[in-house]
Amino acid sequence: MRKFIWSFTTIVVLVVAALVYWKFYFVFADGTKAGQLNTFQKKGVIFKTWEGNIIQSGFKTNIQSNEFDFSVVDPKVAAILERNSGREVNLHYHRYNGSLPWRGMQGYIVDSVLEVRNMGTGTIIAPKVQ
């Protein structure tokens, strides 16, 4: 009877460990998203995490806008995004099946910024050529 209880407990622990890994640590997908960085902020009650939102291009008549909510773990990536609010960005992300409080509120975790574009707003001052 003791051997049965030990075997059953071992199997239950292994199954629970596999489910936790699949839910919170297994990378379900990874890819890139591009859009205008709308919001980027550090928020939370107990765990302060970086949370952001980009607006992806949709119809040009503003009928539809696709939003992409994401979290950032790396402080270097967070610093880049914080400096480039309002610009077009191209982000690389990992998608998890669930979120952890210390990793962020979203299942999408941005791990790098591939490109930052100016959007032609005239904020870059070019020298005059004579």
BELVEN-V780093 format. One record per backbone hydrogen bond with DSSP energy under -1.0 kcal/mol. NH is the residue of the N-H (numbers start at 1). CO is the residue of the C=O. If there is no record, write none. Layout:
NH_CO + NH_CO
//
This chain:
5_1 + 6_2 + 7_3 + 8_4 + 9_5 + 10_6 + 11_7 + 12_8 + 13_9 + 14_10 + 15_11 + 16_12 + 17_13 + 18_14 + 19_15 + 20_16 + 21_17 + 22_18 + 23_19 + 24_20 + 25_21 + 26_21 + 28_95 + 29_95 + 31_93 + 33_91 + 35_89 + 36_55 + 37_87 + 38_53 + 39_53 + 41_51 + 43_49 + 49_43 + 51_41 + 52_70 + 53_39 + 54_68 + 55_36 + 56_66 + 62_59 + 68_54 + 70_52 + 71_108 + 72_50 + 78_74 + 79_75 + 80_76 + 81_77 + 82_78 + 83_79 + 86_37 + 87_84 + 88_117 + 89_35 + 90_115 + 91_33 + 92_112 + 93_31 + 94_109 + 95_29 + 96_107 + 103_100 + 104_100 + 109_94 + 110_71 + 111_92 + 112_92 + 114_90 + 115_90 + 117_88
//
